[in-house]
């Protein structure tokens, strides 16, 4: 947390007036506590709401989440992201409760929503430092993913999410190719990976609400080094309908283990713990072959995101050292992809 206020006084006053109406309160005071760490795609501000009157009267630690200057392909708008968060909260998943949604960009410069603030840390490089595998945490993350995957097409409030065509895997590969632009043909590793994904796509199956960024770094725990207790699954800007094995593949992909390749489930434990928790709540069995496919897709997707993040910096749209450094990760991501394809067998 930076500690420096981010809300301009005029916008802060407008926000307080709007919140009072939304909360049915006599007044609302917004205490701006500064920007929270992380969030290359979204801007997260720590705020405390002091609500006088109405059903939410009291003091509430919250996060105001809005868009950054530019995003990447497939990221949801904040109004849509809040609708997804509301759906998974209703499904019983451990996520921050969304409280208020501001669709008018005139108020803060972009649409936003305010959710309750969860305790703990999310920094992946710290979470994986536990001396012993965090088996209970991995199992709980599996259970949570199973709850999330109970949300199916047709769920209330999620009609804006498009169904993949003709199948989740082929839709994803077509998206990767389009987002990569000229790199899809000029970069030999990306060209090879895209062809592999097309030729090895699993057949169409169940569609569920996927987080699509379910990984270490996007959940919060209250005691990382001592075997953390999950407090919230966060960062829902990529959510959409897909094959349920996509989220498992993303969680287990080498690029999200933070160097702990001895613990294949997000750098925290063995994937068997994650899978066991998932099967407890999801109502389906894990398909290891499909997970392996989606691990390859995870490397490809992360590579494309790295390219897009670098372009945001290089184009001058959003000069940022963080975005530039993300772009420099591309060779490492491509090496992870090649190692994975070598392990599963490259059937070209």
C-alpha positions in Angstrom: 0.0 0.0 0.0 1.4 3.4 -1.0 -0.3 5.4 1.6 -0.6 8.4 -0.7 -4.3 9.4 -1.5 -5.3 8.7 -5.1 -8.8 10.3 -5.3 -9.0 13.9 -6.3 -11.0 16.0 -3.8 -13.7 16.8 -6.3 -14.2 13.2 -7.3 -14.0 12.0 -3.7 -16.8 14.4 -2.8 -18.9 13.2 -5.8 -18.3 9.6 -4.7 -19.4 10.2 -1.1 -22.6 11.8 -2.3 -23.3 8.9 -4.7 -22.5 6.3 -2.1 -24.9 7.9 0.4 -27.7 7.4 -2.1 -26.7 3.9 -2.9 -26.4 2.9 0.8 -29.6 4.6 1.8 -27.5 6.6 4.3 -27.5 10.1 5.7 -23.9 10.5 4.7 -20.8 8.5 3.7 -17.2 9.5 4.3 -14.5 7.9 2.2 -11.1 7.6 3.8 -8.6 7.2 0.9 -5.7 5.0 2.2 -3.8 4.9 -1.1 -3.0 2.4 -3.8 -2.6 -1.3 -3.0 0.2 -3.3 -4.5 -0.1 -5.4 -7.6 -2.7 -5.0 -10.3 -1.0 -4.3 -13.6 -4.3 -4.5 -15.3 -6.6 -2.9 -12.7 -6.2 -0.1 -10.1 -6.9 -1.1 -6.5 -7.4 1.6 -3.9 -7.7 0.9 -0.1 -10.6 2.9 1.2 -12.6 2.9 4.4 -16.2 3.8 4.3 -17.8 5.5 7.3 -21.5 5.1 6.7 -24.0 7.1 8.8 -27.5 5.5 8.7 -29.1 2.9 6.6 -28.6 -0.9 6.7 -24.8 -0.7 6.3 -24.3 1.9 9.0 -20.8 1.6 10.4 -17.2 1.5 9.4 -16.2 -0.8 6.5 -12.7 -1.6 5.2 -13.0 -1.9 1.4 -11.2 -1.9 -1.9 -12.2 0.4 -4.7 -11.3 -1.3 -8.0 -11.3 0.5 -11.3 -9.5 0.1 -14.7 -6.0 1.3 -15.4 -5.2 3.5 -18.4 -5.4 0.6 -20.8 -6.1 -3.1 -20.4 -5.3 -6.3 -22.3 -7.5 -8.4 -24.5 -10.2 -10.5 -22.7 -10.2 -8.4 -19.5 -13.7 -7.6 -18.3 -15.0 -4.2 -17.6 -15.4 -3.4 -14.0 -19.3 -3.5 -14.1 -19.1 -7.0 -15.6 -16.3 -8.1 -13.2 -18.5 -7.1 -10.3 -21.4 -9.2 -11.7 -19.1 -12.2 -11.8 -17.9 -11.6 -8.3 -21.5 -11.3 -7.1 -22.4 -14.7 -8.8 -19.5 -16.6 -7.2 -20.1 -14.9 -3.8 -23.7 -16.2 -4.0 -22.3 -19.7 -4.9 -20.5 -19.8 -1.6 -17.0 -19.2 -2.7 -14.6 -17.4 -0.4 -14.4 -14.1 -2.3 -14.7 -10.4 -1.3 -18.4 -9.3 -1.2 -19.1 -6.6 -3.8 -21.0 -3.7 -2.2 -21.4 -0.9 -4.8 -21.0 -0.7 -8.6 -20.5 2.6 -10.4 -21.2 2.3 -14.1 -20.9 6.0 -15.0 -17.3 6.7 -16.0 -17.8 10.5 -15.4 -17.6 10.1 -11.6 -14.0 8.6 -11.3 -12.9 8.6 -14.9 -13.8 5.0 -15.4 -16.4 2.5 -14.2 -15.6 1.0 -10.8 -16.9 -1.2 -8.0 -16.3 -1.3 -4.2 -15.9 -4.6 -2.4 -15.0 -5.6 1.1 -11.3 -5.8 1.9 -9.9 -9.2 2.7 -7.0 -9.7 5.2 -3.7 -11.3 4.5 -1.2 -11.3 1.7 -1.3 -12.4 -2.0 2.4 -12.2 -3.0 3.2 -15.5 -4.6 7.0 -15.4 -4.0 6.2 -15.2 -0.2 3.4 -17.8 -0.1 5.7 -20.5 -1.7 8.4 -20.1 0.9 6.8 -22.4 3.5 9.2 -25.1 4.5 6.6 -27.8 4.3 4.1 -28.3 1.5 0.9 -26.5 2.3 -1.4 -29.4 1.6 -4.4 -28.1 3.5 -4.3 -24.8 1.5 -4.0 -26.6 -1.8 -7.0 -28.8 -0.9 -9.0 -25.8 0.1 -8.2 -24.0 -3.1 -9.4 -27.1 -4.9 -12.7 -27.0 -3.0 -13.1 -23.3 -3.8 -12.6 -23.9 -7.5 -15.2 -26.7 -7.4 -17.7 -24.2 -5.9 -16.9 -21.6 -8.6 -17.4 -24.2 -11.3 -20.9 -24.8 -10.1 -21.9 -21.6 -11.8 -23.0 -22.6 -15.3 -24.2 -20.8 -18.5 -27.6 -19.3 -17.9 -26.7 -18.0 -14.4 -28.5 -14.8 -13.5 -26.7 -11.6 -14.3 -24.0 -13.2 -16.5 -25.6 -13.0 -19.9 -22.8 -10.7 -21.1 -20.3 -13.6 -21.1 -20.1 -15.1 -24.6 -20.0 -18.9 -25.1 -16.9 -20.3 -26.8 -17.2 -21.4 -30.4 -16.8 -24.0 -31.7 -15.3 -25.4 -28.4 -13.4 -23.9 -25.5 -10.0 -25.1 -26.5 -10.3 -24.0 -30.2 -11.8 -20.7 -29.1 -8.9 -20.1 -26.8 -6.3 -20.9 -29.4 -7.9 -18.7 -32.0 -7.9 -15.9 -29.4 -4.2 -16.4 -28.6 -3.4 -16.3 -32.3 -5.3 -13.0 -32.8 -3.9 -11.4 -29.7 -0.4 -12.3 -30.6 -0.7 -10.5 -33.9 2.5 -10.6 -36.0 4.3 -12.5 -33.3 2.0 -15.6 -34.0 3.9 -16.1 -37.3 7.3 -14.4 -36.7 8.1 -16.1 -33.3 8.9 -19.8 -34.0 8.0 -20.9 -30.4 4.6 -19.3 -30.5 3.9 -20.6 -34.0 4.8 -24.1 -32.8 2.8 -23.9 -29.7 -0.3 -22.6 -31.4 -0.1 -25.4 -34.0 0.2 -27.9 -31.2 -2.8 -26.5 -29.3 -4.9 -26.7 -32.5 -4.0 -30.3 -33.2 -4.4 -31.6 -29.7 -7.5 -29.7 -28.6 -9.8 -31.9 -26.3 -13.3 -32.4 -27.6 -16.1 -30.1 -26.4 -17.4 -30.8 -22.9 -19.0 -29.1 -19.9 -18.9 -25.4 -19.8 -18.5 -23.7 -16.4 -17.6 -20.3 -15.1 -13.8 -20.2 -15.0 -11.7 -17.7 -13.1 -9.1 -18.0 -15.9 -6.4 -16.5 -13.7 -6.7 -19.0 -10.8 -3.2 -19.2 -9.4 -0.8 -18.4 -6.6 -0.7 -14.6 -6.4 -4.5 -14.3 -7.0 -5.6 -15.6 -3.6 -5.0 -14.2 -0.1 -3.8 -16.0 2.9 -3.4 -14.8 6.5 -0.2 -16.7 7.4 1.7 -17.6 4.3 4.9 -19.0 5.9 3.1 -21.0 8.6 0.7 -22.7 6.3 -1.7 -20.0 5.3 -5.5 -20.0 5.8 -7.3 -18.9 2.7 -9.1 -15.5 3.1 -10.2 -14.6 -0.5 -9.9 -15.5 -4.1 -9.3 -12.2 -6.0 -8.8 -10.7 -9.4 -11.7 -11.7 -11.6 -11.1 -9.6 -14.7 -10.5 -12.6 -17.0 -13.5 -14.8 -16.0 -15.6 -16.5 -18.6 -17.2 -19.7 -19.7 -14.7 -22.5 -20.5 -13.6 -26.1 -19.9 -13.3 -26.6 -16.1 -9.8 -28.2 -16.6 -8.6 -24.8 -17.8 -8.4 -23.4 -14.3 -6.6 -26.5 -13.0 -4.1 -26.3 -15.8 -3.5 -22.6 -15.1 -3.0 -23.2 -11.4 -0.5 -26.0 -12.0 1.4 -24.4 -14.9 5.2 -24.0 -14.3 5.0 -20.3 -14.9 3.0 -19.9 -11.7 5.1 -21.9 -9.3 7.4 -19.1 -8.4 10.4 -21.3 -8.7 9.1 -24.2 -6.6 8.8 -26.7 -9.4 8.9 -29.5 -6.7 5.4 -28.4 -5.8 3.4 -28.6 -9.0 0.2 -27.1 -7.6 1.0 -23.4 -7.6 4.3 -23.9 -5.8 2.6 -24.8 -2.6 1.9 -28.6 -2.7 1.4 -31.6 -4.9 -1.3 -31.4 -7.5 -3.0 -34.5 -5.9 -4.1 -32.3 -3.0 -5.6 -29.7 -5.3 -7.4 -32.4 -7.3 -8.8 -34.1 -4.2 -10.3 -30.8 -3.0 -11.7 -30.1 -6.4 -13.4 -33.4 -6.7 -15.1 -32.9 -3.2 -17.2 -30.0 -4.4 -17.2 -29.9 -8.2 -19.2 -33.0 -8.9 -16.8 -34.2 -11.6 -13.5 -36.0 -11.8 -10.2 -34.4 -12.8 -9.0 -35.3 -16.3 -5.2 -35.3 -16.1 -4.7 -35.4 -19.9 -7.0 -32.4 -20.3 -5.2 -30.6 -17.5 -1.9 -31.2 -19.3 -3.4 -29.6 -22.5 -4.5 -26.5 -20.5 -1.1 -26.2 -18.9 0.3 -25.8 -22.4 -2.4 -23.3 -23.1 -1.5 -21.4 -19.9 2.0 -20.9 -21.1 0.8 -19.7 -24.5 -1.7 -17.3 -22.8 0.8 -15.9 -20.4 3.2 -15.4 -23.4 0.6 -13.4 -25.2 -0.2 -11.3 -22.1 3.5 -10.6 -21.7 3.6 -9.3 -25.3 0.5 -7.1 -24.8 1.9 -5.7 -21.5 5.1 -4.8 -23.2 3.2 -3.2 -26.0 1.4 -1.0 -23.6 4.8 0.3 -22.4 6.5 0.5 -25.8 3.7 2.3 -27.5 3.8 5.1 -25.0 0.2 4.4 -24.0 1.2 3.5 -20.4 4.9 3.9 -19.7 5.7 1.5 -16.8 8.7 -0.4 -15.6 6.4 -3.2 -14.4 4.9 -3.6 -17.8 8.3 -3.5 -19.5 9.7 -6.2 -17.2 6.7 -8.4 -17.8 7.5 -8.2 -21.5 11.1 -9.3 -20.9 9.7 -12.5 -19.3 8.7 -13.9 -22.7 11.8 -16.1 -23.3 11.4 -17.8 -19.9 7.7 -18.4 -20.6 8.5 -19.9 -24.0 11.1 -22.2 -22.4 8.4 -23.4 -19.9 6.1 -24.1 -22.9 8.8 -26.1 -24.8 9.7 -28.1 -21.7 6.0 -28.9 -21.1 5.4 -30.0 -24.7 8.5 -32.2 -24.5 7.1 -33.8 -21.4 3.6 -34.5 -22.7 4.8 -35.5 -26.2 4.6 -33.1 -29.1 2.3 -34.8 -31.6 2.8 -32.7 -34.8 
